[in-house]
Amino acid sequence: MIISPPYLPDAGHTSNDESSTDPMMDAVDTYEAPDGMYPIAFDRRWHPGMHLAPKIYNERIRAIADGEVVAYRVCQRAYDGGGGISDSNAGFVLLKHTTETGEGRTLTFYSLYMHLLDLNGYQRLGADGKFLPEFLRTPSPDAGLASLVVPPAQSGGGKKVRRKDVLGLPGRCHGRAHLHVEIFMTKQDFEAYFGHTQLGREQMSTPATTDYWGTSYYVIPPGQPFYPVPPGSDSKGHLHGVAFDTLLTGNNEDTLYVESYFHKGSKYTTVSRDAGHGRLEALTEMPVREADYEYNLYKRAMALYPDCPSDGYEMLRFGRILSAQVTLAPTARSTWMRVAFAKDQEGYIDVSQASILKLSDADFPFFSGWKKISEGVGLHSDDGLCDIDALKKILSDTKARETAAEKAARANYDKDDELVRYVKTHKPIRDALRGFVCEAPSEWDGSHNDAKFRKLKEPGEFYDGNEAGYAKFIKLLESLQFWDKTGLPAGEKLWFFHPMAFIRHFRKCPWLSEREFKQLVPRYAPRRHAGVVLWEPISARFADGIIFKTQRIPLNCMARKFGIDTPERIASFYGNALQETQWLTKLSEANLDARYAPWDGRGFLQLTWPSNYMTYWDFKGRSKQIPNAVRAGLLAAQEETNKTRNNEALSAVEARLTPDMLKWREDAGDVRAADPTETAGFYWASLRMALHADQVHALERIGIGTSKGPKCYYRSPSFWKASAAVNLPGALNTLYSAKLNGFEARCIAYAAVLAITGEHPFPLGNGNFSSSPDGDILGQET
């Protein structure tokens, strides 16, 4: 799933905060306006969206994901929002998004961008609006009714947008400049997706499915033993050669909730205990960091799980094995994890135990902050208003949060002020509200108007005795509403999310849908031939090929297993894999003239040479099935081949290979097997490609003359090193040497994938930057 926030400020990609796991979301979070918080408005009614007020007024609003336009409205001018001047904007775009977060896990949701600037506003800013899609440059027709406050909304008509497409600039509502943004799901779509998660459940279990992404969670029941070092360690704290710090021994008295995640190679762990009454108490003030733990996962797995390091690798990352084929016996799966079991006390516990639950962000567990607020929970009473006591009850807020002075002043607050003060002045409360998933009516659905606002006519309320004023208010409200243009059922409640919490959460899911996967392949690529750089189109027919059809899901599973889960890592992997498979058309080199033949390149990163194949087989737990004499003979033949520069020695030992070895070798290039992706993941992990991919991607635009005229590609030292690690390790520190095969084509793929999956700015050569690479190279349309 590929998703990004509706603003992409420069601060999001220039941050030097190494501890931040998502600098872009951190930057956009600072735009949240206090006058439009989710999910309760200042008048205590539902506010199922949030207001974002960028620091720069002309910062562009962008689509958060690929989608279809459901409805929209383009206004020529602003309207009078009640202040006597044209101070409000009614322009909006509503998008429908359908993507995937795992095998068989389709997610359908909607995003709304409200209060978009009117066309006259662009003129006042000196902007011509050419950065807008064509359909947003023409005002919506007013149906010839001059009395309309705003023009009616329009149906989307099947129009498509891509992630990062500009939808407009922020307008105003009642004089305040901001974007009102919502993310919601219909009841049917919500149940179809979240019915398979643990959202809203307090009784949890380890999922039987393989959905697993983002942060890993472990629920440890009381009374579990913790050890200073893993049992079986030697006197120096080494277990099978792996060093463990000496910690403490003890038992946990309460249920422990453990969060574990990887960031730039390090492992981070936080622990909370169940403090009763629905509250959690942190046992770790800051995440405990284990430096370079992820970069060394392959080495660690090879040492601790000799029977099948591949399965052991998953135990170390997930606490369980997600692959369909499992080799490692249950008795060989002990996974010792460093965990706090009391305040300032850490020890090691075996998280492979069945009594310890294993979950992830894919499960939406309650202790990670998600709370399902269904209609019957009682956040809002029958009159549609929320009061502070109802909110405190749902939050289990038993802690006194008021000073004596605040308590004394509380008598002077009305209910609206009291609730607003409670939320605005307590950050823990605002943080908790971000996890609310609320069943509520849409404010853009007119069928809810009477139920929502009739209280305004009651004695002492705003429209008491003023039916005409109330009617005028409802007429204005109805002119802004647009539900009749959406095709969605009227009167039905929806499920709403805090927009930035939703986006931040799902950005941790690297699974690529079919549409997203297709876009990774660029339109063109350079190829050097006879002293000329050919600029060749890449046929879109790869999407009809067997590799595209059979390997997308295995590639996604491999990326999950080996942590290829950030735009930089994904681009570093596919920048090489796309070129090495000739743009998803070949998984076997089949080069009989190569001196390493018949051990020639197979798989997505072209596994070559007997030594690499055998190391991969060892990783997969097949070492005992390789006769020692055959292994020695192959290594000797490889050494001889390197001396003589021909493959006679390798050919001579072919007859000694076992049937299993012959099949395994072919499987590495078999389009219907898992080995083509697993060999690539093995390369990624064993060569520590993530170490290079995690470095700063300082993009440099390089112009080249081609058969089609001047073109360009983008390179970076980090991508060079990731490419050299797998293709030519000797050139790792010789930046941009000509020896690395097809590096220019790799760079084209790298830039395309980085643009499709991330938010990096691409230099255009004239001092300006763009969210897309220069030239017409971006992936295939659908």
N, C-alpha and C positions, 0 to 999 in steps of 0.2 A: 504494500500500500504506500503510495507516494502522496504526501500532503504537506502543506506549508501554511503559515499564517497569512492573513490578508494584507499585511504590510511586510516589506522586506528592507528594513532600515540598514544603513551602512554599518551601524554598530553591531549588527548581528553577525557580520563576517569579518569584522576587524578586531573582535574581542581577543585579548591575550590572556583571558582567565582560563588557565588550564584545568581548573576544577569544575568548570561549567560543562555539563553534558549536552546543553543545547543553547548556545549563546543567542541564536536568532529568537527563540521563544523568550529568553530572558529580556531581550531588548523590546520586544512587542508587549510584554507584560507591563512595562512601564507606561504604556499608552492607556491603560485602563482608567477610565474616568470615574470618579467617585459618585457622580450624579446619575450613573446608569449601571449599577451593579446587578449581577445575576444572583438569585432568581427573584428578588423581591424589590419592587419599585419604592420610591420615597413615600408613596401613598399607601403602602402595605399590600398593594395588589401584585399579581404575578408580573414579573419582568423577565421573560424567558430568554432574553438576549443580554448583551453587554454593550457598553459604549467604549469605543477606542478613539482617543483624541491624540493624533500624532503631534510631535513638537514642530514639525514643518508642515505648513498648511497644505502645500501642493504635493504631499507624498501620495504616491499612487496606490489605489486599492486594487488588489489582484485576486483572481480566482484561487481558492485554496487547493483545488484538485481538478483533474479533468472532469468535465461534466456536461450536462445537457441543460439548456435554458428552459425552465418551466414557465416563467412569467417575468415580465419586466415593464418598466415605465421610464420614459425619457421625457423630462420636462424642459420646456424652452426657458421658463423663468421660475423663480421661487414664488411661494405663496405666503399669504398672511397667516402665520401660525397663532395669532391671537394678540400680537403686540401692536397691531395697527400698521405695520410695515412688512414688506416681503422678507421674512426672516427664517423661513422654513423650506426644506426641500423634500419632495415626495418621490424623487427618482429612486428606483431600486432594481436589483436583479436577484431572482431566485433560481438556484441551480440544484439539479439532482445529480448525485454521484453514486456510481456503482463500482465497487472494487472488490478485492479479496484480501483476507488476512491470513489465509491458510488453505490447505486443500479442502475443497468443499465448503469454504467459509466465506460466502458472499455477504458483503456489507453494503447496504443502500441507505444513504442519508441525504439531507438537504442542507444547503447553506444559503442564508439570506444576507444581502448587503443593502441596507436601507439608509436613506438621506444622502443619495448621491447628488453631486453638484449639478445644477441646471446648465443648459447650453450657454445661456447668457453669462453665467459665471466664468466659463472658460474664456470668453472674450474679454471679460474684465481682467483676467489674469494674464492676458496676452498669449493664451494657448489656443491652438487651432483644433485640438481634440483629435488629431490624426493618430494618436497612440491608442485610441479607442477602437474596438471592433466596429465594423461598418454599421451593424444594427443599433448601436448606441449613439450614433451621430445625428439621427433624425428624430425630432420630437414625436411622441405618441400622438395619434389623432385625437381631437377633442369631440368627435362625433357631431360637430357643428353646434354644440351647445355652449354658448358663451357664458352661461351661468355656472358652469362647472368650476369648482374650486381648483381641482387638478384634473388633468386628462385621465381617462380610464387606463387601467393596466392592459397589457397585451399578452397573449399566449406566446410561449417561447417558440412554437412551431418547429421543434426539432433542431434548433440551432445548437452548435457545439462550441465549447470553449476548452482551452487547455490550461493546465495549472500554470500560474504566473501571468496569464493574460490579464491585461489592464481592464478593469471594469469602470473606472472613473476616479474622481477625486472626492474627498469628503465634503458634504454640504453642511447645512445647519438645521437644527430643530429648536424653535423658540429662541433663536439667536445664538445658540451654542453650537460650535463647530464640532462634529464628531461623526463617526460611522457607527450605526447600530447594526450589530451582526448577530445572527442566530445560527445554531446548528440543531437540527431536530430530525426525528425519525417518526414514521407512521407506526401505529400499533402493530400492524402486520409485520413490517420490516423489523421492528424492535424485537418482537417475540421470536421471529425466525433466526435472528442473530444471538440475542442475549439469553434466549431460552437455553442455550448450550453453554452458558458461562455460569459463574457463581455469584453474579451480581444480585444483591438482595438476600443472600443466604448466609445465615450465621453458622449452620452446620455444613462444613466443607469436607471435601474429599480430594485426593489426588486424581486428576482427570484421567479417564481411560483413553482419551484421544491424544494426538501428538501436537495439538495447538500449543505453541510455546514461543513466546517472544518477549523482549524487554527485560525487566527486572525479574529475577528468580526469588521466590518466597518459600520459606520453610516454616512449618508450624510444628514446634517441638512440645510434646506433652510434658507435664510435671514429672519429676523424679528420674530424669535421665542422667546417666553418668557422664561426666566430662573428665578428660585426662590431660596431664601436663604435656605429654607427647603421645602420638599414636602408639597403641600396644604393638610390640614387636620392634620398636626402634632400638638402636644400639645406644651405647653410653654417651655418644655425642649428639643424640637426637636425630639420627639419620635413619630413614626407613627406605630400604632398597636404594640407598645412595641419595635420597632426597632429604634435604635439611629442613627441620621443623624447629621453630623457636620453642623454648621451654616455657610453658604457661602454668596454669593452676589446675588442681583437681577439685571436684565437688559435684553437687547435684542441683538442678534447678527446682525451685519450689513452686513456680508458677508456669503457666503456658507461655512459651516464648514465640515471638513473631520475628523472623529473621528476613531481612531484605539483602540481596546480594546482586551486584551488577559490575560490569566491566567498563572501564573508560580509559581509552588510550593505553591499553596494555595492563593497567593495574586493576586489581580486584578491590571492591569497596563493600563493606558489610556494616549494616546497622541492626540493632536488636532492641525490641521493646518487650515488656512483660504485660500480661493481663492483670490490670490493677482493680478489676471488678467494676460493676455498674457501667459496663460498656466503654470503659476508659483504658487507654494504653499508657504505660509509663516508659520512657526511653531509658535504656541501660547504657547506651553509647551516645555521648553528647555530639560527637562527630563521627562520620563513617570511618571505620578502621580500614586503612589502606595497606594492601599487600602489593608492593611495587613489582611491575613486570610479570605478574602472575599469569596473565593471559598470553603474553608473548612466549612464555615457557611452558604452556599447556602441553604441547606436543612432546617435549622432552620429559615432562613430568609423567605423562600418560605412558610413554615407552618404558619408564623405570618402574612405575607402580602397578601396571597392569600388563605384564608380559604375555599373558594368554591371549589378550586381544586389546592392544592399546587404543584401537579405534573406538571400541565400546567404553573403555576407560576415559577417553577424551570426553565423551558425552556425560559420563558420571561426574567428572570434574566441573563441567560447565552447567549441567542441569540437575545433577543429583539423581538422575535416572536415565535410561537409554530410550531414545525416541525412535531410532532406526527400526525398520520392520524386521530385519534379520539380526538376531542377537547371538553372539558367540560366547560372551563372557558368562561363566556360571554364577549363580546368585551368591555362592560362598566366596567369590573372588571380586566382589563389587564394593568392598568397604571404601568409603570416601570420607576422609577425615577433614573436617572443616573447622576453622577457627571461629568460635562463637562466644560472646559474653553470656554467662549464665547467671550473673548477679552484677550489682553495681561495681565497676572497676575490677571485675574478675572474669577472665577468659580461660577457656579450655578447648580441647578438641572433642568433637562428637562425630560419630559415624552417621551421616545423613542418608545413607542408603537404606537404613532401617524402614520397614514398612509402616511403623507407627508414626514416622515423621512425614507429614504431608508435604508434597512438592507442587507448587503452583507457579504461575508467572503472570505478567501483565495481561496475557490473553484471557485470564480467568476473572479479572476485576474483583479480587477479594475485598471484603469490607474493611479489613485492617490496613489496606493501602490507601484508604480515604474515600472510596466510592460508596455512595449511599443512595439506594433506590427510594424515591419519594413518590409513592403511588397515591392515587386519589383518596384512598382510605386512611392514609397516615395521619391526616389532620393538620398539615402545615397551614392551610387556609380554611377558614370556617365557612359556613353556608353563605355568608354575605360576601365571600370572595376576598376577605381581608386576613392578613396574618398578624398575630400578636406575638410579643416577645416571649411569653411563657410557652406557647406552642413550639416556637423555634428552639428554645432552651431544652425542652423535653426531648426533641428529636436529636439534638446535639449531645444529649447527656451532659449538659453543662452544669455541673454541680459546684464548680469553683466560683468563689466570690470574685467578681471582676470590677467592682466599684469601690472607689475611695469613699471615705466618710462624706466628703464634700459633694461627690456625685450623688450619693444616696439622698442627701438633704435636698439637692436640686431636683431630684427625680419627680418630686410631687408637682413641680411646675411644668413638666413635660406632658404633652398630649401623647396619645398612643403612637402616632406617626413619628413624632420627634424621638420618642423613647427607643423605638425599634431602629431608626436610622442611626442614632447615637451608638447603640449597642453594636451594630455591624461595623460602622465606620471606624470606631475607636479601638477595636479589638482585632488585631491581625489574625490570631488563631481562628476566630469565627469566620473571617473572610476566606481564609485558606480552606476551612471545612466546607464552606458553601461551594467551592470550586468542584467538589466531588459529588454534589447533589445531581442526581439524574431524575428529572421531575416530569410527572404526568400533569399536563396543564393545557388549557385552551390556547389557541393562537390569537394574538391580538389583531391579526389581519383577517380573521374569520368573523364576519358580521353577525352570524347566528348566535354569538355569545354576548352581544352588546347589552341586551336588556338585563340578563342575569348578572353581568359584571358591573353595570353602572347604575342600576335603578336605585341603589342606596343613596345616590347623590340627590335624589328628590325627597328624601325623608326629612322630617323636622330637624332643623339645625344644620343640615348639610348644604352644600354649595348651591344646588338648584331648588332649594325649598321654596315652593310657591312660584317658581319661574319655569313653567312648562315650555314657553317659547325659547328660553335660553337653552333648556335641555335639548329641545328638538334641533336647535341650531348646532349644538355640540355634536349630537349624534349624526347629523348630516355631514359635518366636516369629517368626523371619524369614518363614516362610510365611504367618503370620497377617497380616503387614503387606503382603505382595505381593498384586497385584490383576490380573495380566496376563490371567487367564481372563475378566475382565469387559470387556476392551477390544475384543475382536473382532480383534485383531492376531495374527499368527502367532507361536506360541511357539518359542523357541530361535533366532530370527533376530536377528542383530546389527543395530543401528541406527546412524544417523549423528547424533552429538551436536555441539552448538555451545556455546561459552561464552555463556550466556544474555544477558548485558549487551552483549557484543560483537556478537552477532546483532542485537539490538534497535537498538543505536546505528547499525549499518551500514544496516539496512533503513529506518531513519527518514529516510535521505537520498533515498529513492525516493518521489517524489510521485505516481506513477501510481495512478489510482483505478479499482478494480474496479467492475463493474456494481452490486453491492450497496452499495458505499461511495458511488458517484456518486448513486444514488437517495436516499440519506439526506441529501444536501445540501439538498434542497428542504424547507423547513419546512412544518408542518401548517397554520399559520394566518398571516395577514398583515393589517395594517391598511390601509384605503383611505378617504381623505377624500372624502365625497360630500354635497353640499348642506348643508355645515356640520356633518355628523355623521361620526364615525370609525367605519366599519364594520369589524367583526372577522370576516373572511371565511375559510372553509376553503379550502385549496388542494387541488384535486382530485388524487388519486393517479393519475389517468389519464394524466398526463404521461409516465409510464413506459411506456405503450403507444404513445406518439406517435412520429412519425418523427424528431423532433429528438433525443429520448433515444436512439433506436436508431442513428442515423447520425452523431451528433456527439460521442459520448463519446470515441472513439479520437482523432479530430482535436483535441479539447480537450486530451486528455492529451499529444499530440505538441506542441501549442502551448505548454502549460505547461512541458514539458521544454526547448523551444527558448528561451523567454523567461524562464526561471528563476523561475517561479511555483511554488516548491518548499518553502515553509515554511507552517505553519498560518496565520500572520499574512498572508502574501501570498495564499494560496489564499482565505482569508476576505475579503480586500480585493477580490479579483477577482470571486468568485462573489456576494458581497454586492451588487455592482452588476449583474453579468451576469444573475443570476436574475430580478431585478426588471425589467431592461430587455427581457428576452425573455418577460415575463409568465409566469414560472415554467416556462420551457422549452416554451412553446407557440407562440411566434412569433419569427421571425428577420428579419422585415421590418415596418417600421412602417406602410407603405402609407397614409400620411396625405396625401391629395391637397390638403388645405386648408392644410398647412404651407407657410410662405413659402419654404422651401428645396426643396419638391417640384419635380421628381421625384427630387431628390437627398436623399430622406428616409432615416430611420434604417434601417440594415441591419446584421446581424451581432450578436454577443453583447454588444458595447458600443456599438451603434447609431451606426455611421459616418454622418455627415451633412455636407452642403455640398460643392460641387465641389472646393474647395481641399483638403479632407481626403481625398477619394477620389483625387485626382491625386497627392497626396503618398504615399498608400499604394501607388499604382501605380508611382511612382518607386522606392519601397522594394523592390517586387517585380521591378524590372528592366524595366519597360515604358515608361520615359520616352521612348525614341526612337520609340515607336509612337504617341505623342500629338503631332499636328501643332501647331507653335508657335502658329499663328493660332487654332486651336481652344482651346488652353490660355489664351491671352490673352483670348479672347472669353468664356470661362467665368468667369475671374477678374473681368473687368469686369462681367459680368452679376451675379455674386455681390455685388459692391460696390454695384451699382445696387439690387439687391433689398433690401439692408440699409438703403438710404436711403428707398425707397418703401414698404417693409413689405409688398410683394406679390411674387409669383413670375412676373410677366409677362416680365421680362428673362430669367430662366432658361428659361422656356418657349420664348422666341424663338430660343435657340441650340440647341435639341434637334436640329433638322434638320442641324446641322453636325457632330454626333457621328459618329465612325466606327463601323462594326459591332462592332469589338473593344471599344470603350469602352462601348457599350450592353450587350454581353454581360458585361463585367467588372462593371458596376454591378449587374446582376441577380445575378451570382455571389455578391456580398457578402451576399445574403440567401437564397441557395439552400441548402436543407437537405441537399442531396447533394454540395455542393462544400466545398472546404477554406477558401475565403475567409471565411466567417462567423467562424471561429476565428482565422485569420491577421490579419484586420482588428482583432480584439480585442487580439491580441498586439502588433500595430503600435501601437495606442493605448497599451497598457501601457508599451512601451519608449520611444516618442517623447515621452510626457508624463511619463516618469520616475515612474510610479506606485509602483514598488518603493521609491523614496526615502521616500514617506509610509508605505507598508505596513511598513517596517522600523523605524519609530519605536515607542516603548513604547505598548502598547495598554492605556491606563488606562480600564477599563470603568466606565461610569456607568449605573445603572439609572434609567430614566425612566418614571414611571407615567402612564398615559393612560386617560381614560374612553372606552369604546367602546359599540357597540350590544349587546355581550355582557357589559357590566359593566367593572370596573377591570381593565386589562391593563398590560403594561409592554414596553419594548424596551431594548436596550443600545446605547450609542453611545460613541465615543472620538474625540479630536481626530485621531488618525492615520487612522481610517476616514473621517471627514469630509473630510479633505484628499485621500485617494485617490478619494473619490466626486466631489468638486468638480473634481479634475483632469480627469476625463473628461466630466463633465456640465455643469459651470458654473465654468470656471477663474477667473472674476472673483470668486467667493465663496470662493476657497481659504483666505484668512486671515480670513474673516468667519464664525467658528464658529457652526454651527447656525442660520444665517439661513434664513428660510422659503422662499427662492427655489429651493432644490435639489429637483428633482422627485422625489417619492416617497421622501424620505429615511427616513421611519419604516419603510416596508416594506423598504428596503434594509438597515436596521439589524436587522430580524428575520432576514433571510437571513444577514447578517454574523454574528450571534450563533449561529445554528444551525450554520453551517459551521465557525466557530471551535470550537464544542463538539465537533463530529464529528471534526475533524482535529487539535485541539490539547489542551492541558491547562490552559487558563486558568481561574482561579476566578471565578465569577460572583457579584456581590453580590446578596443576596436582599432587601435593604431592612430587615432586622431586625438588622443587624450581623453576620450569618452569611454564609458563602459556600458555593457548591455547584459541583460539576464540570459541572453542566448549567444552562442559563439558566432563570430563573423562568418558569413557565407551560408549557403543553403544546404546545411548538412544534417539538420535535425531529423530524428527518426520518422518512420512511416506513419502517415495518417490512417485513421480507421473510420 
